[in-house]
Amino acid sequence: MRHLIAGLVAAAVLSPLAALAGPACTQEPKDKWMSEEAMKAKVAEMGYQKIRTFKVSGSCYEIYGYTKDGKKAEVYFNPVSGAVVKSEID
């Protein structure tokens, strides 16, 4: 019973932390990733604009900017292929 309670407490504490983390975009080492310059060019080709933040987030490239339609966008990209892994568009 004691282990069950400890497991439930650990799950309750760690679950919110996992929710804050971004998605897992790749398991490839960073030397296999596109350069930031190449990824920025790909992001622009995809129509994202007015990028106010471009950063590495875990195993992803992440941007905060706008879609070509002017909607706010938070997007996570696979840094190897450039594919969108997760996006939140407002």
N, C-alpha and C positions, 0 to 999 in steps of 0.2 A: 504494500500500500504506500509505503514511504517513497518508493521509486516512481510510482505512478504520479503522486503529487509533485515530486521534483520535476518529472518530465512535463507535466502540465504547466507548471510555473515557468520552466525554461521556454516552452513553446509560446506562452503568452508574452514573455519578455522579448524573444527573438523575432516573432512574426512581424511586429510593426517595423523593426529594423530592416527586415527583408523587403518589406513593401516600399521603403524609402530608396532602396538601391535600384539602379536602372536595370534594364534587361541585360541578359548575357548575349552579346552580339557575336563573339567568336572565341575560339580557344587557341587560335593561331598566335605565335609569338609576334611581338611588335615589329620585328624585322621583316615580317611578311605583309604588314599593313601598307596601305597607300600612304604616300607622304601627305602631310597636312595640306600642302599646296594643291596636290592632285585631288584630294577630297573636296577642298573648297571649290575647285573648278567644277567638279561633278555636281555638287550641291547647287551651284549657279545654273548649270545645264538643266537641272531638274526643276528650275523655276523658283527656288527659294531666294529671297532677297532681303535687303536691310538686315543682314545677320548681325545681331548685337553681341552674341556669344557663340564662339566655336571652341569646343574643348574636348579633351579626352575624359570620358566618364566610364570608369571601370574598363570593360573590354569593348567600348563603343566610341565612335565620334558622336558628339551631341551638339546640336545647334538650337539657338533661340533666335527666331527671326519671323519672317512673314512668307506666306505662300504667294504665288503669282496673282491670286485674287485679293491680296491684302489682308488675309486672315492671319492672326497670331499662330505661330507654330513652334512646338517643341518636338524635335525629331532626333531619334537615335538611329545611327547607321552602322552597318557591318563595316569595319574599317578595311577589310580585305576586298570585298566585292563592291562596296558602296551601296548595297541594297538597304532600303528602309526596313528597320526591325520593329520600331514602334514610333507612333506619332500621335501627338495631341494637338488638334487644330481647333482654335476658338473662333 
